[in-house]
């Protein structure tokens, strides 16, 4: 039996590229079991790509990712699918199937991957919908849901297979304050009540940090800093402080590298006068 205090996801010396662009350059990180971990970093640093690598949708150029002791990139197709059944996924868009009701969307993984009788599937789906406050929306179509309701329905679907871990890709994007508060409360409560491990990718710093036990900050292909939210707020790293406080200038400069401003203006005048 796995140690409840152990690391669930281990990432070691990860290298990954898209074409000639290196996304990860030796990234190493740990995701603790039973906690809410948030991955932060500037746009384009590969946060969503990291979720895909953990889920086996992408393979690294080199390095190793272990989930619950299993080397993801080394798994056979059959064993990878078995591992994925233990991992729920909440996509940024919700990704509900548009032609199915809310009930059938949540029931879909059970019907696809198990041989449970419909009577039991019915109970399990209602339990998960009740947990996210949408039992009364079971017969609605996705187009009839608000953005917040769609995320909650998608969360019910991610939970229905009783996973050990849920991956959240930008769960708070585009949410109004009430929907945001509901999602934050749900993620935190569900994680504790079901003993899950939650891994969140988010740009919403304040909201994500408010429910996180552990934070991983990545930039330029590596982990810049990791620790509890308090440890990050107290970090001596100028880069981390600039990122957390949204300062426009600092180690990440406001101005891209360019020639001397006065000389640049003068050269333009000379060019135009010719």
LOVO-59004 format. One line per field, with one value per atom (N, C-alpha, C): x, y, z; residue in one letter. Coordinates in steps of 0.05 Angstrom, whole numbers. Atoms other than C-alpha are relative to their C-alpha. Layout:
px <- c(X / ...) $
py <- c(Y / ...) $
pz <- c(Z / ...) $
resn <- c(A / ...) $
***
This chain:
px <- c(17 / 0 / 18 / -16 / 26 / 0 / -3 / 52 / -16 / 16 / 0 / 15 / -17 / 56 / 21 / -21 / 97 / -5 / 3 / 108 / -15 / 16 / 56 / 12 / -12 / 89 / 29 / -28 / 165 / 9 / -10 / 195 / 30 / -29 / 270 / 13 / -17 / 315 / -16 / 18 / 258 / 8 / -6 / 275 / -22 / 21 / 222 / 1 / -1 / 221 / -23 / 18 / 172 / 15 / -17 / 211 / 27 / -26 / 273 / -3 / 4 / 242 / 0 / -2 / 263 / -21 / 21 / 204 / 11 / -11 / 237 / 29 / -29 / 312 / 11 / -10 / 324 / -18 / 19 / 262 / -4 / 4 / 255 / -19 / 19 / 197 / -14 / 16 / 155 / -28 / 27 / 80 / -8 / 6 / 62 / -28 / 26 / 7 / -19 / 20 / -58 / -2 / 0 / -45 / -10 / 6 / -66 / 26 / -25 / -6 / -7 / 4 / -7 / 26 / -23 / 40 / -5 / 1 / 53 / 23 / -21 / 94 / -12 / 9 / 90 / -13 / 12 / 50 / 21 / -18 / 84 / 23 / -22 / 128 / -5 / 4 / 96 / -16 / 15 / 49 / -20 / 19 / -6 / 15 / -16 / 47 / 10 / -9 / 72 / -22 / 23 / 2 / -2 / 1 / 3 / 22 / -22 / 70 / -6 / 8 / 45 / -21 / 21 / -16 / 8 / -10 / 26 / -10 / 8 / -4 / 24 / -26 / 66 / 22 / -23 / 133 / 24 / -23 / 195 / 23 / -24 / 259 / 19 / -16 / 296 / -10 / 10 / 285 / -21 / 18 / 235 / -23 / 24 / 164 / -12 / 13 / 137 / -25 / 25 / 65 / -7 / 5 / 51 / 20 / -21 / 117 / 3 / -1 / 104 / 12 / -13 / 149 / -18 / 22 / 97 / 9 / -9 / 137 / 7 / -7 / 157 / -23 / 23 / 87 / -10 / 14 / 53 / -26 / 25 / -10 / -21 / 19 / -52 / 4 / -6 / -17 / -3 / 5 / -19 / -29 / 29 / -94 / -10 / 7 / -99 / 8 / -8 / -59 / -18 / 17 / -102 / -27 / 25 / -164 / 1 / -3 / -135 / 5 / -6 / -126 / -24 / 21 / -184 / 11 / -10 / -177 / -23 / 19 / -214 / 12 / -10 / -202 / -9 / 6 / -202 / -28 / 26 / -264 / -22 / 19 / -298 / -2 / -1 / -299 / -23 / 23 / -369 / -9 / 10 / -398 / -27 / 23 / -449 / -26 / 25 / -500 / -10 / 8 / -505 / -10 / 9 / -543 / 23 / -19 / -505 / 3 / -1 / -523 / 17 / -14 / -498 / 30 / -28 / -434 / 15 / -14 / -417 / 1 / 2 / -439 / 19 / -16 / -396 / 24 / -23 / -331 / -7 / 8 / -367 / -10 / 11 / -403 / 22 / -21 / -339 / 21 / -23 / -290 / -7 / 8 / -331 / -23 / 23 / -384 / -21 / 19 / -425 / -29 / 28 / -501 / -10 / 11 / -541 / -11 / 11 / -574 / 22 / -22 / -506 / 12 / -9 / -483 / -18 / 19 / -546 / 6 / -6 / -529 / 26 / -26 / -456 / 0 / 2 / -472 / -15 / 15 / -524 / 17 / -17 / -474 / 20 / -20 / -422 / -13 / 14 / -472 / -9 / 8 / -497 / 25 / -24 / -425 / 8 / -7 / -417 / -25 / 23 / -487 / -17 / 14 / -516 / -19 / 18 / -562 / -26 / 23 / -619 / 3 / -6 / -585 / 5 / -7 / -580 / -10 / 12 / -626 / 5 / -7 / -598 / 22 / -21 / -555 / 22 / -22 / -486 / -5 / 6 / -511 / -18 / 18 / -561 / 14 / -14 / -507 / 16 / -18 / -470 / 29 / -28 / -394 / 8 / -6 / -389 / -12 / 14 / -440 / 13 / -13 / -404 / 26 / -24 / -339 / -7 / 8 / -375 / -9 / 8 / -407 / 25 / -25 / -338 / 15 / -13 / -311 / -14 / 15 / -366 / 9 / -9 / -345 / 29 / -28 / -271 / 1 / 0 / -290 / -13 / 18 / -337 / 15 / -16 / -282 / 16 / -14 / -257 / 31 / -29 / -187 / 17 / -19 / -125 / 9 / -10 / -108 / -17 / 14 / -143 / 19 / -16 / -107 / -20 / 17 / -138 / 15 / -13 / -120 / -16 / 12 / -137 / -30 / 29 / -202 / -15 / 14 / -216 / -3 / 1 / -210 / -28 / 26 / -271 / -23 / 22 / -309 / -7 / 8 / -350 / 7 / -9 / -335 / -15 / 15 / -391 / 9 / -9 / -371 / 28 / -28 / -298 / 0 / 1 / -315 / -9 / 10 / -355 / 21 / -21 / -299 / 22 / -21 / -247 / -8 / 9 / -289 / -3 / 3 / -304 / 27 / -26 / -232 / 12 / -11 / -209 / -15 / 16 / -267 / 2 / -2 / -265 / 27 / -27 / -190 / 3 / -2 / -196 / -18 / 20 / -259 / 6 / -5 / -237 / 30 / -29 / -162 / 14 / -11 / -144 / 27 / -22 / -82 / -9 / 9 / -98 / 24 / -22 / -50 / -13 / 13 / -72 / 20 / -15 / -45 / -18 / 17 / -70 / 16 / -11 / -56 / -12 / 14 / -103 / 15 / -18 / -50 / -14 / 13 / -91 / -18 / 19 / -145 / 14 / -13 / -99 / 16 / -17 / -52 / -17 / 17 / -111 / -7 / 7 / -124 / 23 / -23 / -54 / 15 / -19 / -11 / 29 / -27 / 48 / -1 / -1 / 69 / 26 / -24 / 117 / 0 / -2 / 140 / 21 / -18 / 170 / 4 / -7 / 205 / 25 / -24 / 255 / 8 / -5 / 248 / 8 / -8 / 265 / -18 / 14 / 235 / 16 / -13 / 251 / -1 / 3 / 224 / -24 / 23 / 177 / -2 / 4 / 147 / -29 / 27 / 85 / -5 / 6 / 49 / 15 / -14 / 79 / 30 / -28 / 149 / 5 / -3 / 139 / -3 / 4 / 112 / 24 / -24 / 174 / 26 / -24 / 222 / 17 / -20 / 285 / 5 / -4 / 282 / -14 / 12 / 271 / -20 / 18 / 240 / -26 / 24 / 190 / -17 / 15 / 171 / -13 / 12 / 161 / -24 / 22 / 117 / -24 / 23 / 74 / -13 / 12 / 64 / -7 / 8 / 53 / 14 / -14 / 107 / 8 / -6 / 117 / 29 / -28 / 192 / 16 / -16 / 246 / 19 / -17 / 288 / -11 / 13 / 238 / -5 / 2 / 247 / -25 / 23 / 190 / 8 / -10 / 232 / 16 / -17 / 258 / 27 / -26 / 331 / -1 / 2 / 340 / 25 / -22 / 393 / -6 / 3 / 404 / -23 / 25 / 338 / 6 / -6 / 368 / 13 / -13 / 412 / -20 / 21 / 353 / -17 / 16 / 312 / 15 / -16 / 369 / 4 / -4 / 381 / -25 / 25 / 307 / -3 / 1 / 311 / 19 / -19 / 373 / -11 / 11 / 338 / -22 / 22 / 276 / 7 / -9 / 315 / 14 / -15 / 351 / -20) $
py <- c(-24 / 0 / 25 / -24 / 69 / 16 / -18 / 115 / 25 / -23 / 171 / 26 / -24 / 221 / 1 / 2 / 202 / 20 / -16 / 239 / -17 / 14 / 219 / 2 / -5 / 250 / 10 / -8 / 253 / 6 / -9 / 292 / 5 / -2 / 286 / 6 / -7 / 322 / -1 / 2 / 331 / 19 / -16 / 355 / -5 / 3 / 369 / 24 / -21 / 409 / -2 / 0 / 430 / 12 / -10 / 435 / 8 / -9 / 476 / 15 / -15 / 509 / -19 / 17 / 478 / 11 / -8 / 479 / -6 / 7 / 442 / -7 / 3 / 442 / -11 / 12 / 395 / 5 / -6 / 408 / -23 / 20 / 370 / 11 / -9 / 373 / -24 / 21 / 333 / 11 / -7 / 333 / -18 / 16 / 310 / -13 / 14 / 259 / 13 / -9 / 282 / 30 / -29 / 356 / 14 / -17 / 413 / 14 / -12 / 433 / 17 / -18 / 492 / 5 / -6 / 502 / 28 / -28 / 576 / 6 / -9 / 612 / 17 / -17 / 662 / -16 / 13 / 647 / -12 / 12 / 600 / -16 / 15 / 565 / -30 / 28 / 497 / -13 / 11 / 489 / -21 / 20 / 454 / -24 / 22 / 414 / -19 / 17 / 389 / -19 / 18 / 362 / -22 / 20 / 326 / -21 / 19 / 295 / -19 / 16 / 271 / -20 / 19 / 240 / -18 / 18 / 207 / 8 / -9 / 248 / 8 / -7 / 272 / -16 / 14 / 239 / 18 / -18 / 275 / -9 / 7 / 278 / -17 / 15 / 254 / 8 / -4 / 251 / -20 / 20 / 214 / 12 / -7 / 224 / -26 / 22 / 175 / 9 / -5 / 174 / -25 / 22 / 130 / -23 / 19 / 95 / -12 / 10 / 81 / 20 / -17 / 108 / 4 / -5 / 141 / -6 / 3 / 143 / -29 / 28 / 70 / -20 / 18 / 42 / -9 / 10 / -1 / 15 / -14 / 27 / -10 / 11 / -20 / 11 / -9 / 0 / 30 / -29 / 74 / 6 / -5 / 70 / -7 / 7 / 35 / 22 / -22 / 91 / 24 / -23 / 144 / -3 / 4 / 113 / 10 / -10 / 135 / 30 / -29 / 207 / 14 / -16 / 254 / 25 / -24 / 315 / 20 / -22 / 381 / 19 / -17 / 417 / 29 / -28 / 492 / 6 / -5 / 491 / -17 / 19 / 436 / -25 / 22 / 393 / -20 / 18 / 366 / -8 / 9 / 325 / 13 / -18 / 372 / -14 / 13 / 320 / -18 / 17 / 286 / 19 / -15 / 310 / 1 / -1 / 328 / -27 / 27 / 260 / -18 / 18 / 223 / 7 / -8 / 264 / -12 / 11 / 243 / -30 / 30 / 171 / -11 / 10 / 166 / -16 / 16 / 144 / -28 / 25 / 90 / -19 / 18 / 63 / -9 / 7 / 65 / -19 / 14 / 35 / -22 / 21 / -10 / -16 / 16 / -63 / 1 / -3 / -36 / 1 / -1 / -44 / 29 / -27 / 18 / 10 / -8 / 18 / 11 / -10 / 28 / 25 / -24 / 78 / 23 / -21 / 118 / 12 / -9 / 122 / 15 / -13 / 139 / 27 / -26 / 195 / 20 / -18 / 225 / 9 / -7 / 223 / 21 / -19 / 260 / 27 / -25 / 311 / 14 / -12 / 322 / 14 / -11 / 334 / 27 / -25 / 391 / 19 / -17 / 419 / 0 / 0 / 399 / -24 / 22 / 341 / 9 / -11 / 386 / 7 / -6 / 397 / -25 / 25 / 324 / -2 / 3 / 330 / 23 / -23 / 395 / -8 / 3 / 398 / 20 / -18 / 430 / 29 / -27 / 490 / 16 / -13 / 505 / 7 / -5 / 511 / 26 / -23 / 574 / -11 / 8 / 573 / -14 / 12 / 558 / -27 / 26 / 502 / -21 / 19 / 471 / -11 / 9 / 469 / -20 / 18 / 437 / -27 / 26 / 384 / -15 / 13 / 370 / -11 / 10 / 363 / -26 / 25 / 312 / -23 / 21 / 273 / -9 / 7 / 276 / -17 / 15 / 248 / -27 / 23 / 193 / -27 / 25 / 140 / -3 / 1 / 154 / 0 / -1 / 176 / 6 / -7 / 184 / 29 / -27 / 250 / 13 / -15 / 305 / 22 / -21 / 351 / 22 / -22 / 420 / 19 / -19 / 462 / 26 / -26 / 535 / -1 / 4 / 519 / 26 / -24 / 591 / 21 / -20 / 626 / 6 / -8 / 667 / -3 / 4 / 655 / 26 / -23 / 707 / -5 / 4 / 718 / -22 / 21 / 672 / -28 / 26 / 615 / -6 / 3 / 626 / -11 / 8 / 620 / -29 / 28 / 556 / -20 / 18 / 524 / -3 / 1 / 542 / -18 / 15 / 513 / -30 / 28 / 450 / -14 / 12 / 436 / -7 / 4 / 444 / -21 / 19 / 405 / -28 / 27 / 348 / -12 / 11 / 341 / -12 / 9 / 334 / -24 / 21 / 292 / -27 / 25 / 241 / -8 / 7 / 241 / 1 / -2 / 263 / 15 / -18 / 295 / 18 / -19 / 358 / 15 / -15 / 389 / 20 / -22 / 457 / 16 / -20 / 499 / 25 / -24 / 571 / 25 / -27 / 644 / 17 / -15 / 666 / -4 / 5 / 674 / 0 / -2 / 697 / -23 / 21 / 646 / -27 / 26 / 587 / -3 / 1 / 604 / -3 / 1 / 610 / -29 / 28 / 534 / -19 / 18 / 508 / -6 / 8 / 468 / 3 / 0 / 467 / 15 / -16 / 513 / -6 / 3 / 501 / 22 / -23 / 562 / -8 / 8 / 547 / 24 / -20 / 593 / -9 / 6 / 584 / -29 / 29 / 509 / -14 / 12 / 497 / 10 / -9 / 503 / 23 / -23 / 573 / -2 / 2 / 560 / -18 / 16 / 513 / 1 / -1 / 510 / 7 / -8 / 531 / 28 / -28 / 596 / 20 / -19 / 629 / 2 / 1 / 607 / 17 / -15 / 637 / 30 / -29 / 703 / 12 / -9 / 707 / -5 / 7 / 687 / 25 / -21 / 728 / 3 / -2 / 716 / 24 / -24 / 781 / -9 / 10 / 741 / -9 / 10 / 706 / 23 / -23 / 772 / 16 / -14 / 806 / -15 / 16 / 749 / 0 / 1 / 743 / 26 / -27 / 818 / 14 / -11 / 830 / 26 / -25 / 883 / 0 / -1 / 906 / -1 / 0 / 912 / -12 / 14 / 874 / -19 / 20 / 812 / -7 / 2 / 803 / 28 / -29 / 871 / 6 / -10 / 912 / 3 / -5 / 931 / -25 / 20 / 877 / 12 / -10 / 881 / 15 / -18 / 938 / 18 / -19 / 988 / 24 / -24 / 1052 / 17 / -14 / 1092 / 25 / -26 / 1160 / -6 / 7 / 1128 / -12 / 12 / 1089 / 21 / -22 / 1152 / 16 / -15 / 1188 / -14 / 16 / 1132 / 0 / -1 / 1133 / 27 / -26 / 1208 / 1 / 0 / 1198 / -16 / 18 / 1141 / 14 / -13 / 1182 / 25 / -24 / 1243 / -6 / 7 / 1204 / -1) $
pz <- c(0 / 0 / 0 / 2 / -18 / 25 / -23 / 36 / -5 / 5 / 43 / 1 / -2 / 58 / -22 / 20 / -3 / -23 / 24 / -69 / -21 / 20 / -121 / -28 / 27 / -183 / 4 / -1 / -190 / -28 / 26 / -248 / 3 / -2 / -259 / -27 / 23 / -309 / -27 / 23 / -359 / -22 / 24 / -429 / -21 / 20 / -481 / -19 / 20 / -546 / -19 / 23 / -599 / -24 / 21 / -663 / 11 / -10 / -649 / 27 / -25 / -587 / 24 / -24 / -521 / 21 / -19 / -472 / 29 / -26 / -413 / -4 / 3 / -401 / 26 / -25 / -343 / 24 / -22 / -302 / 19 / -21 / -236 / 20 / -19 / -188 / 13 / -14 / -138 / 5 / -7 / -129 / 23 / -24 / -58 / -2 / 0 / -49 / 20 / -18 / -19 / 4 / -3 / -28 / -26 / 23 / -74 / -9 / 10 / -117 / -24 / 23 / -165 / -15 / 17 / -224 / -11 / 9 / -238 / -19 / 18 / -291 / -21 / 21 / -347 / -23 / 23 / -410 / -18 / 19 / -458 / 13 / -13 / -406 / 1 / 2 / -418 / 23 / -23 / -358 / -9 / 10 / -398 / -12 / 11 / -435 / 22 / -22 / -368 / 9 / -6 / -353 / -20 / 21 / -420 / 3 / -5 / -404 / 23 / -24 / -336 / -8 / 9 / -370 / -23 / 21 / -424 / -28 / 27 / -482 / -16 / 13 / -498 / 13 / -11 / -489 / 1 / -1 / -465 / -18 / 15 / -505 / 18 / -19 / -443 / 28 / -27 / -368 / 7 / -10 / -327 / 16 / -16 / -300 / 11 / -13 / -249 / 13 / -13 / -227 / 16 / -18 / -167 / -4 / 4 / -180 / -28 / 27 / -254 / -19 / 19 / -308 / -24 / 19 / -353 / -29 / 28 / -418 / -7 / 5 / -410 / 1 / -3 / -402 / -28 / 24 / -455 / -3 / 5 / -486 / 21 / -19 / -442 / 28 / -28 / -377 / 2 / -1 / -395 / 3 / -2 / -404 / 28 / -27 / -337 / 20 / -17 / -304 / -4 / 6 / -338 / 14 / -14 / -306 / 29 / -28 / -239 / 0 / 2 / -264 / -13 / 11 / -274 / -13 / 14 / -320 / -3 / 4 / -317 / -21 / 21 / -383 / 3 / -2 / -389 / -10 / 12 / -433 / 13 / -11 / -392 / -17 / 20 / -456 / 4 / -2 / -443 / -29 / 26 / -500 / -6 / 4 / -531 / -5 / 7 / -553 / 23 / -23 / -485 / 23 / -23 / -423 / 21 / -22 / -360 / 13 / -12 / -331 / -17 / 18 / -392 / -3 / 0 / -394 / 23 / -24 / -323 / 0 / 2 / -336 / -21 / 23 / -399 / 8 / -6 / -367 / 13 / -12 / -326 / -21 / 21 / -387 / -19 / 19 / -429 / 12 / -12 / -379 / 21 / -20 / -332 / -11 / 7 / -336 / 22 / -21 / -279 / -11 / 8 / -283 / 0 / 2 / -301 / 26 / -26 / -233 / 18 / -16 / -199 / -12 / 13 / -251 / 7 / -7 / -237 / 27 / -27 / -163 / 1 / -1 / -174 / -13 / 14 / -223 / 17 / -17 / -177 / 24 / -23 / -119 / -8 / 9 / -160 / -7 / 7 / -186 / 26 / -25 / -115 / 13 / -12 / -92 / -12 / 13 / -142 / -2 / -1 / -130 / -26 / 25 / -198 / -4 / 3 / -183 / -15 / 13 / -206 / -29 / 28 / -273 / -17 / 13 / -292 / -29 / 26 / -352 / -20 / 17 / -380 / -21 / 20 / -443 / 6 / -5 / -440 / -9 / 10 / -481 / 19 / -19 / -425 / 26 / -25 / -372 / -2 / -1 / -350 / 0 / 0 / -353 / 26 / -26 / -279 / 4 / -2 / -282 / -18 / 18 / -341 / 12 / -14 / -301 / 22 / -22 / -243 / -10 / 12 / -288 / -9 / 8 / -317 / 24 / -25 / -246 / 9 / -8 / -230 / -18 / 18 / -292 / 7 / -7 / -271 / 25 / -25 / -203 / -1 / -1 / -224 / 0 / 0 / -234 / 26 / -26 / -163 / -4 / 6 / -186 / 25 / -21 / -143 / -3 / 6 / -177 / -21 / 20 / -215 / -10 / 13 / -265 / -9 / 7 / -272 / -19 / 19 / -334 / 0 / -2 / -319 / 8 / -7 / -281 / 6 / -8 / -261 / -22 / 21 / -328 / -8 / 9 / -347 / 19 / -19 / -283 / 15 / -16 / -247 / 30 / -28 / -172 / 15 / -14 / -148 / -10 / 11 / -195 / 8 / -9 / -177 / 29 / -28 / -103 / 3 / -1 / -115 / -9 / 10 / -155 / 20 / -20 / -103 / 24 / -22 / -48 / -7 / 9 / -89 / -1 / 3 / -106 / 27 / -27 / -34 / 15 / -16 / -3 / -11 / 12 / -53 / 5 / -4 / -46 / 28 / -28 / 30 / 5 / -6 / 31 / -12 / 14 / -20 / 1 / -2 / -4 / -26 / 27 / -74 / 1 / 6 / -102 / -23 / 21 / -143 / -10 / 13 / -193 / -18 / 14 / -219 / -16 / 17 / -276 / 0 / -1 / -267 / -3 / 1 / -282 / 22 / -21 / -226 / 27 / -22 / -172 / 27 / -26 / -113 / 6 / -4 / -122 / 3 / -1 / -136 / 26 / -24 / -78 / 25 / -24 / -30 / 8 / -7 / -34 / -3 / 6 / -50 / 26 / -21 / -2 / -10 / 12 / -50 / -27 / 25 / -108 / -14 / 16 / -165 / -21 / 19 / -205 / -21 / 21 / -273 / -19 / 20 / -323 / -15 / 17 / -380 / 2 / 2 / -378 / 26 / -26 / -304 / 22 / -23 / -235 / 13 / -12 / -208 / 30 / -29 / -139 / 6 / -9 / -101 / 30 / -29 / -32 / 6 / -8 / 7 / -10 / 8 / -12 / 18 / -18 / 50 / -7 / 7 / 30 / -26 / 25 / -40 / 5 / -6 / -13 / 15 / -15 / 32 / -15 / 16 / -24 / -4 / 6 / -34 / -29 / 28 / -108 / -12 / 13 / -146 / -22 / 22 / -204 / 12 / -12 / -158 / 10 / -10 / -125 / -23 / 23 / -193 / -10 / 11 / -216 / 18 / -19 / -153 / 3 / -4 / -148 / -26 / 25 / -222 / -8 / 6 / -228 / -30 / 29 / -301 / -7 / 6 / -295 / 23 / -20 / -258 / -15 / 14 / -275 / -28 / 27 / -332 / -9 / 7 / -366 / -16 / 16 / -394 / -29 / 28 / -455 / -9 / 12 / -500 / -8 / 7 / -518 / -27 / 24 / -569 / 0 / 1 / -593 / 19 / -16 / -553 / -12 / 9 / -556 / -16 / 14 / -575 / -27 / 26 / -629 / -19 / 17 / -655 / -12 / 11 / -662 / -21 / 18 / -695 / -27 / 24 / -745 / -17 / 15 / -764 / -15 / 13 / -778 / -24 / 23 / -822 / -23 / 21 / -860 / -15 / 12 / -872 / -17 / 14 / -896 / -26 / 25 / -951 / -23) $
resn <- c(X / X / X / X / X / X / X / X / X / X / X / X / X / X / X / X / X / X / X / X / X / X / X / X / X / X / X / X / X / X / X / X / X / X / X / X / X / X / X / X / X / X / X / X / X / X / X / X / X / X / X / X / X / X / X / X / X / X / X / X / X / X / X / X / X / X / X / X / X / X / X / X / X / X / X / X / X / X / X / X / X / X / X / X / X / X / X / X / X / X / X / X / X / X / X / X / X / X / X / X / X / X / X / X / X / X / X / X / X / X / X / X / X / X / X / X / X / X / X / X / X / X / X / X / X / X / X / X / X / X / X / X / X / X / X / X / X / X / X / X / X / X / X / X / X / X / X / X / X / X / X / X / X / X / X / X / X / X / X / X / X / X / X / X / X / X / X / X / X / X / X / X / X / X / X / X / X / X / X / X / X / X / X / X / X / X / X / X / X / X / X / X / X / X / X / X / X / X / X / X / X / X / X / X / X / X / X / X / X / X / X / X / X / X / X / X / X / X / X / X / X / X / X / X / X / X / X / X / X / X / X / X / X / X / X / X / X / X / X / X / X / X / X / X / X / X / X / X / X / X / X / X / X / X / X / X / X / X / X / X / X / X / X / X / X / X / X / X / X / X / X / X / X / X / X / X / X / X / X / X / X / X / X / X / X / X / X / X / X / X / X / X / X / X / X / X / X / X / X / X / X / X / X / X / X / X / X / X / X / X / X / X / X / X / X / X / X / X / X / X / X / X / X / X / X / X / X / X / X / X / X / X / X / X / X / X / X / X / X / X / X / X / X / X / X / X / X / X / X / X / X / X / X / X / X / X / X / X / X / X / X / X / X / X / X / X / X / X / X / X / X / X / X / X / X / X / X / X / X / X / X / X / X / X / X / X / X / X / X / X / X / X / X / X / X / X / X / X / X / X / X / X / X / X / X / X / X / X / X / X / X / X / X / X / X / X / X / X / X / X / X / X / X / X / X / X / X / X / X / X / X / X / X / X / X / X / X / X / X / X / X / X / X / X / X / X / X / X / X / X / X / X / X / X / X / X / X / X / X / X / X / X / X / X / X / X / X / X / X / X / X / X / X / X / X / X / X / X / X / X / X / X / X / X / X / X / X / X / X / X / X / X / X / X / X / X / X / X / X / X / X / X / X / X / X / X / X / X / X / X / X / X / X / X / X / X / X / X / X / X / X / X / X / X / X / X / X / X / X / X / X / X / X / X / X / X / X / X / X / X / X / X / X / X / X / X / X / X / X / X / X / X / X / X / X / X / X / X / X / X / X / X / X / X / X / X / X / X / X / X / X / X / X / X / X / X / X / X / X / X / X / X / X / X / X / X / X / X / X / X / X / X / X / X / X / X / X / X / X / X / X / X / X / X / X / X / X / X / X / X / X / X / X / X / X / X / X / X / X / X / X / X / X / X / X / X / X / X / X / X / X / X / X / X / X / X / X / X / X / X / X / X / X / X / X / X / X / X / X / X / X / X / X / X / X / X / X / X / X / X / X / X / X / X / X / X / X / X / X / X / X / X / X / X / X / X / X / X / X / X / X / X / X / X / X / X / X / X / X / X / X / X / X / X / X / X / X / X / X / X / X / X / X / X / X / X / X / X / X / X / X / X / X / X / X / X / X / X / X / X / X / X / X / X / X / X / X / X / X / X / X / X / X / X / X / X / X / X / X / X / X / X / X / X / X / X / X / X / X / X / X / X / X / X / X / X / X / X / X / X / X / X / X / X / X / X / X / X / X / X / X / X / X / X / X / X / X / X / X / X / X / X / X / X / X / X / X / X / X / X / X / X / X / X / X / X / X / X / X / X / X / X / X / X / X / X / X / X / X / X / X / X / X / X / X / X / X / X / X / X / X / X) $
***
